[in-house]
Amino acid sequence: MKITDASVFPYPAGDSSVSRLALEARSLGYDSIVADRVPATTIWDIEVIPGIVLTGMPAKEVQNRAGKNRGTGSVLSVQMGDNGFNRAVAGTPGVHILRGIGTADKRAFDHVAAKIAADNVTAIDIDLSPVIFGRGHPRQKAIHRYRDLLVLCRRFEFPLTISSSARSVLCLRSVREVAGLCSLFGMDETDVRAALGGVERITGSGEDTVKVIP
């Protein structure tokens, strides 16, 4: 199973080149990264997977964009909205990941949305940036949202991914650090390993092997 950071933002969206992010990711224990708006390539033995993140658009437009993206090899992620939006998007073919549950309203992703995500093999992303860089209430909110997410995940078994949302090499975290951060909201090593392999699961790439967290 490939260990993947499900979302990084190289220059010009961030301040580090995709090459620099790939080199750092390799040193931190990753096999691949999903990088925003870059072509597919391999750098420093790290597979760079093209990523597209859609934000602030209605469900109908997301569905149109998802249809056009199918077969391109890009991982399409969508920022969460309200409950109706999330239900519609979770069931849209071509949408790979729903992002932003750590900052979403508590009712934004319920058992109905979870069932739709499971049926369509749509992943829900655990973005670690609010946990790493957040303070006070925003950080606690993210932790609580991720705890609630795990309850739904264990019931409905939809995929999870884990992302750093790194815009700089300084924002990346090692696989071991990721495991420690995820333990704050109840994920054990098996859970973390499965979520770090979530991109491979939703894209259907690679072999079904397991990489042990060092």
DRENROPA-955066 format. One record per residue (C-alpha): residue number from 0; x, y, z. Coordinates in nm, 2 decimals, decimal comma. Layout:
<pts>
<pt resi="NUM" X="X" Y="Y" Z="Z"/>
...
</pts>
This chain:
<pts>
<pt resi="0" X="0,00" Y="0,00" Z="0,00"/>
<pt resi="1" X="0,14" Y="0,34" Z="-0,10"/>
<pt resi="2" X="0,18" Y="0,59" Z="0,17"/>
<pt resi="3" X="0,04" Y="0,92" Z="0,03"/>
<pt resi="4" X="-0,01" Y="1,28" Z="0,15"/>
<pt resi="5" X="-0,35" Y="1,35" Z="-0,01"/>
<pt resi="6" X="-0,30" Y="1,72" Z="-0,07"/>
<pt resi="7" X="0,00" Y="1,95" Z="-0,10"/>
<pt resi="8" X="0,01" Y="2,29" Z="-0,27"/>
<pt resi="9" X="0,34" Y="2,36" Z="-0,46"/>
<pt resi="10" X="0,44" Y="2,69" Z="-0,60"/>
<pt resi="11" X="0,27" Y="2,92" Z="-0,71"/>
<pt resi="12" X="-0,01" Y="2,82" Z="-0,47"/>
<pt resi="13" X="0,26" Y="2,77" Z="-0,20"/>
<pt resi="14" X="0,62" Y="2,87" Z="-0,16"/>
<pt resi="15" X="0,79" Y="2,54" Z="-0,22"/>
<pt resi="16" X="0,85" Y="2,38" Z="-0,56"/>
<pt resi="17" X="0,70" Y="2,04" Z="-0,63"/>
<pt resi="18" X="1,05" Y="1,90" Z="-0,65"/>
<pt resi="19" X="1,14" Y="2,03" Z="-0,31"/>
<pt resi="20" X="0,81" Y="1,89" Z="-0,16"/>
<pt resi="21" X="0,88" Y="1,55" Z="-0,32"/>
<pt resi="22" X="1,23" Y="1,54" Z="-0,18"/>
<pt resi="23" X="1,11" Y="1,62" Z="0,17"/>
<pt resi="24" X="0,82" Y="1,38" Z="0,15"/>
<pt resi="25" X="1,06" Y="1,10" Z="0,06"/>
<pt resi="26" X="1,27" Y="1,18" Z="0,37"/>
<pt resi="27" X="0,95" Y="1,17" Z="0,58"/>
<pt resi="28" X="0,84" Y="0,82" Z="0,47"/>
<pt resi="29" X="0,60" Y="0,88" Z="0,19"/>
<pt resi="30" X="0,57" Y="0,70" Z="-0,15"/>
<pt resi="31" X="0,36" Y="0,96" Z="-0,32"/>
<pt resi="32" X="0,19" Y="1,30" Z="-0,29"/>
<pt resi="33" X="-0,12" Y="1,45" Z="-0,45"/>
<pt resi="34" X="0,00" Y="1,79" Z="-0,57"/>
<pt resi="35" X="-0,24" Y="2,07" Z="-0,68"/>
<pt resi="36" X="-0,24" Y="2,16" Z="-1,05"/>
<pt resi="37" X="0,08" Y="1,98" Z="-1,16"/>
<pt resi="38" X="0,13" Y="1,71" Z="-1,42"/>
<pt resi="39" X="0,18" Y="1,35" Z="-1,32"/>
<pt resi="40" X="0,55" Y="1,27" Z="-1,28"/>
<pt resi="41" X="0,80" Y="1,09" Z="-1,05"/>
<pt resi="42" X="1,06" Y="1,30" Z="-0,87"/>
<pt resi="43" X="1,31" Y="1,16" Z="-0,62"/>
<pt resi="44" X="1,13" Y="0,83" Z="-0,64"/>
<pt resi="45" X="0,81" Y="1,00" Z="-0,52"/>
<pt resi="46" X="0,51" Y="0,96" Z="-0,74"/>
<pt resi="47" X="0,35" Y="1,30" Z="-0,79"/>
<pt resi="48" X="-0,02" Y="1,26" Z="-0,86"/>
<pt resi="49" X="-0,21" Y="1,55" Z="-1,01"/>
<pt resi="50" X="-0,47" Y="1,70" Z="-0,78"/>
<pt resi="51" X="-0,76" Y="1,94" Z="-0,83"/>
<pt resi="52" X="-0,94" Y="2,10" Z="-0,54"/>
<pt resi="53" X="-1,28" Y="2,26" Z="-0,61"/>
<pt resi="54" X="-1,42" Y="2,52" Z="-0,37"/>
<pt resi="55" X="-1,71" Y="2,76" Z="-0,36"/>
<pt resi="56" X="-1,92" Y="2,62" Z="-0,65"/>
<pt resi="57" X="-2,27" Y="2,47" Z="-0,66"/>
<pt resi="58" X="-2,32" Y="2,09" Z="-0,67"/>
<pt resi="59" X="-2,43" Y="2,11" Z="-1,04"/>
<pt resi="60" X="-2,10" Y="2,27" Z="-1,14"/>
<pt resi="61" X="-1,90" Y="2,02" Z="-0,94"/>
<pt resi="62" X="-2,08" Y="1,74" Z="-1,12"/>
<pt resi="63" X="-2,00" Y="1,90" Z="-1,46"/>
<pt resi="64" X="-1,63" Y="1,94" Z="-1,36"/>
<pt resi="65" X="-1,62" Y="1,58" Z="-1,23"/>
<pt resi="66" X="-1,75" Y="1,44" Z="-1,55"/>
<pt resi="67" X="-1,48" Y="1,63" Z="-1,75"/>
<pt resi="68" X="-1,21" Y="1,51" Z="-1,51"/>
<pt resi="69" X="-1,29" Y="1,14" Z="-1,54"/>
<pt resi="70" X="-1,01" Y="0,95" Z="-1,70"/>
<pt resi="71" X="-0,75" Y="1,22" Z="-1,67"/>
<pt resi="72" X="-0,56" Y="1,06" Z="-1,38"/>
<pt resi="73" X="-0,62" Y="1,36" Z="-1,15"/>
<pt resi="74" X="-0,75" Y="1,32" Z="-0,80"/>
<pt resi="75" X="-1,05" Y="1,55" Z="-0,77"/>
<pt resi="76" X="-1,12" Y="1,69" Z="-0,42"/>
<pt resi="77" X="-1,42" Y="1,91" Z="-0,32"/>
<pt resi="78" X="-1,44" Y="2,14" Z="-0,03"/>
<pt resi="79" X="-1,74" Y="2,05" Z="0,19"/>
<pt resi="80" X="-2,05" Y="2,27" Z="0,21"/>
<pt resi="81" X="-2,38" Y="2,21" Z="0,38"/>
<pt resi="82" X="-2,54" Y="1,87" Z="0,43"/>
<pt resi="83" X="-2,74" Y="1,87" Z="0,10"/>
<pt resi="84" X="-2,43" Y="1,97" Z="-0,09"/>
<pt resi="85" X="-2,22" Y="1,70" Z="0,07"/>
<pt resi="86" X="-2,47" Y="1,43" Z="0,00"/>
<pt resi="87" X="-2,50" Y="1,53" Z="-0,37"/>
<pt resi="88" X="-2,12" Y="1,56" Z="-0,41"/>
<pt resi="89" X="-2,04" Y="1,23" Z="-0,23"/>
<pt resi="90" X="-2,26" Y="1,05" Z="-0,48"/>
<pt resi="91" X="-2,11" Y="1,21" Z="-0,79"/>
<pt resi="92" X="-1,90" Y="0,98" Z="-1,01"/>
<pt resi="93" X="-1,55" Y="1,12" Z="-1,05"/>
<pt resi="94" X="-1,53" Y="1,30" Z="-0,71"/>
<pt resi="95" X="-1,26" Y="1,12" Z="-0,52"/>
<pt resi="96" X="-1,23" Y="1,32" Z="-0,19"/>
<pt resi="97" X="-1,45" Y="1,55" Z="0,03"/>
<pt resi="98" X="-1,23" Y="1,79" Z="0,22"/>
<pt resi="99" X="-1,28" Y="2,03" Z="0,51"/>
<pt resi="100" X="-1,48" Y="1,83" Z="0,76"/>
<pt resi="101" X="-1,25" Y="1,96" Z="1,04"/>
<pt resi="102" X="-1,39" Y="2,31" Z="0,99"/>
<pt resi="103" X="-1,74" Y="2,22" Z="0,88"/>
<pt resi="104" X="-2,07" Y="2,24" Z="1,07"/>
<pt resi="105" X="-2,14" Y="1,94" Z="1,29"/>
<pt resi="106" X="-2,45" Y="1,85" Z="1,08"/>
<pt resi="107" X="-2,26" Y="1,88" Z="0,75"/>
<pt resi="108" X="-2,18" Y="1,52" Z="0,72"/>
<pt resi="109" X="-2,43" Y="1,28" Z="0,87"/>
<pt resi="110" X="-2,51" Y="0,91" Z="0,84"/>
<pt resi="111" X="-2,69" Y="0,95" Z="0,51"/>
<pt resi="112" X="-2,39" Y="1,13" Z="0,36"/>
<pt resi="113" X="-2,16" Y="0,86" Z="0,51"/>
<pt resi="114" X="-2,37" Y="0,58" Z="0,35"/>
<pt resi="115" X="-2,35" Y="0,76" Z="0,01"/>
<pt resi="116" X="-1,98" Y="0,80" Z="0,04"/>
<pt resi="117" X="-1,93" Y="0,44" Z="0,13"/>
<pt resi="118" X="-2,15" Y="0,32" Z="-0,17"/>
<pt resi="119" X="-1,96" Y="0,54" Z="-0,41"/>
<pt resi="120" X="-1,61" Y="0,48" Z="-0,26"/>
<pt resi="121" X="-1,57" Y="0,86" Z="-0,20"/>
<pt resi="122" X="-1,31" Y="0,94" Z="0,06"/>
<pt resi="123" X="-1,33" Y="1,19" Z="0,34"/>
<pt resi="124" X="-1,01" Y="1,37" Z="0,41"/>
<pt resi="125" X="-0,85" Y="1,43" Z="0,75"/>
<pt resi="126" X="-0,66" Y="1,75" Z="0,70"/>
<pt resi="127" X="-0,41" Y="1,78" Z="0,97"/>
<pt resi="128" X="-0,33" Y="2,15" Z="0,93"/>
<pt resi="129" X="-0,61" Y="2,27" Z="1,17"/>
<pt resi="130" X="-0,46" Y="2,03" Z="1,43"/>
<pt resi="131" X="-0,10" Y="2,13" Z="1,37"/>
<pt resi="132" X="-0,14" Y="2,50" Z="1,33"/>
<pt resi="133" X="-0,48" Y="2,57" Z="1,50"/>
<pt resi="134" X="-0,51" Y="2,71" Z="1,85"/>
<pt resi="135" X="-0,79" Y="2,70" Z="2,10"/>
<pt resi="136" X="-1,14" Y="2,64" Z="1,97"/>
<pt resi="137" X="-1,06" Y="2,59" Z="1,60"/>
<pt resi="138" X="-0,81" Y="2,31" Z="1,70"/>
<pt resi="139" X="-1,06" Y="2,15" Z="1,94"/>
<pt resi="140" X="-1,34" Y="2,17" Z="1,68"/>
<pt resi="141" X="-1,12" Y="1,98" Z="1,43"/>
<pt resi="142" X="-1,04" Y="1,71" Z="1,68"/>
<pt resi="143" X="-1,40" Y="1,66" Z="1,77"/>
<pt resi="144" X="-1,51" Y="1,65" Z="1,40"/>
<pt resi="145" X="-1,25" Y="1,39" Z="1,33"/>
<pt resi="146" X="-1,36" Y="1,18" Z="1,63"/>
<pt resi="147" X="-1,72" Y="1,20" Z="1,50"/>
<pt resi="148" X="-1,60" Y="1,11" Z="1,15"/>
<pt resi="149" X="-1,43" Y="0,79" Z="1,28"/>
<pt resi="150" X="-1,75" Y="0,68" Z="1,44"/>
<pt resi="151" X="-1,93" Y="0,71" Z="1,10"/>
<pt resi="152" X="-1,63" Y="0,55" Z="0,92"/>
<pt resi="153" X="-1,63" Y="0,24" Z="1,15"/>
<pt resi="154" X="-2,00" Y="0,20" Z="1,09"/>
<pt resi="155" X="-2,02" Y="0,26" Z="0,71"/>
<pt resi="156" X="-1,66" Y="0,19" Z="0,60"/>
<pt resi="157" X="-1,61" Y="0,47" Z="0,36"/>
<pt resi="158" X="-1,24" Y="0,55" Z="0,27"/>
<pt resi="159" X="-1,03" Y="0,80" Z="0,46"/>
<pt resi="160" X="-0,74" Y="1,00" Z="0,33"/>
<pt resi="161" X="-0,49" Y="1,21" Z="0,53"/>
<pt resi="162" X="-0,34" Y="1,53" Z="0,41"/>
<pt resi="163" X="-0,11" Y="1,80" Z="0,54"/>
<pt resi="164" X="-0,23" Y="2,07" Z="0,30"/>
<pt resi="165" X="0,13" Y="2,18" Z="0,30"/>
<pt resi="166" X="0,22" Y="2,49" Z="0,11"/>
<pt resi="167" X="0,58" Y="2,47" Z="0,23"/>
<pt resi="168" X="0,82" Y="2,19" Z="0,32"/>
<pt resi="169" X="0,80" Y="2,32" Z="0,67"/>
<pt resi="170" X="0,43" Y="2,22" Z="0,68"/>
<pt resi="171" X="0,50" Y="1,85" Z="0,60"/>
<pt resi="172" X="0,50" Y="1,60" Z="0,88"/>
<pt resi="173" X="0,66" Y="1,25" Z="0,89"/>
<pt resi="174" X="0,46" Y="0,94" Z="0,89"/>
<pt resi="175" X="0,54" Y="0,88" Z="1,26"/>
<pt resi="176" X="0,43" Y="1,24" Z="1,35"/>
<pt resi="177" X="0,11" Y="1,18" Z="1,15"/>
<pt resi="178" X="0,04" Y="0,87" Z="1,36"/>
<pt resi="179" X="0,09" Y="1,07" Z="1,68"/>
<pt resi="180" X="-0,14" Y="1,35" Z="1,57"/>
<pt resi="181" X="-0,41" Y="1,11" Z="1,46"/>
<pt resi="182" X="-0,40" Y="0,94" Z="1,80"/>
<pt resi="183" X="-0,54" Y="1,26" Z="1,95"/>
<pt resi="184" X="-0,88" Y="1,17" Z="1,80"/>
<pt resi="185" X="-0,87" Y="0,79" Z="1,84"/>
<pt resi="186" X="-0,69" Y="0,65" Z="1,53"/>
<pt resi="187" X="-0,45" Y="0,36" Z="1,60"/>
<pt resi="188" X="-0,16" Y="0,26" Z="1,37"/>
<pt resi="189" X="-0,38" Y="0,04" Z="1,16"/>
<pt resi="190" X="-0,63" Y="0,32" Z="1,11"/>
<pt resi="191" X="-0,35" Y="0,56" Z="1,01"/>
<pt resi="192" X="-0,19" Y="0,31" Z="0,77"/>
<pt resi="193" X="-0,52" Y="0,25" Z="0,60"/>
<pt resi="194" X="-0,59" Y="0,62" Z="0,56"/>
<pt resi="195" X="-0,25" Y="0,70" Z="0,43"/>
<pt resi="196" X="-0,32" Y="0,43" Z="0,17"/>
<pt resi="197" X="-0,66" Y="0,59" Z="0,09"/>
<pt resi="198" X="-0,56" Y="0,76" Z="-0,23"/>
<pt resi="199" X="-0,45" Y="0,43" Z="-0,37"/>
<pt resi="200" X="-0,78" Y="0,27" Z="-0,27"/>
<pt resi="201" X="-1,00" Y="0,54" Z="-0,43"/>
<pt resi="202" X="-0,80" Y="0,56" Z="-0,75"/>
<pt resi="203" X="-0,75" Y="0,18" Z="-0,78"/>
<pt resi="204" X="-0,38" Y="0,20" Z="-0,84"/>
<pt resi="205" X="-0,10" Y="-0,01" Z="-0,71"/>
<pt resi="206" X="-0,08" Y="-0,34" Z="-0,54"/>
<pt resi="207" X="-0,25" Y="-0,43" Z="-0,22"/>
<pt resi="208" X="0,05" Y="-0,45" Z="0,00"/>
<pt resi="209" X="0,12" Y="-0,30" Z="0,34"/>
<pt resi="210" X="0,39" Y="-0,06" Z="0,44"/>
<pt resi="211" X="0,47" Y="-0,06" Z="0,81"/>
<pt resi="212" X="0,51" Y="0,28" Z="0,98"/>
<pt resi="213" X="0,87" Y="0,31" Z="1,09"/>
</pts>
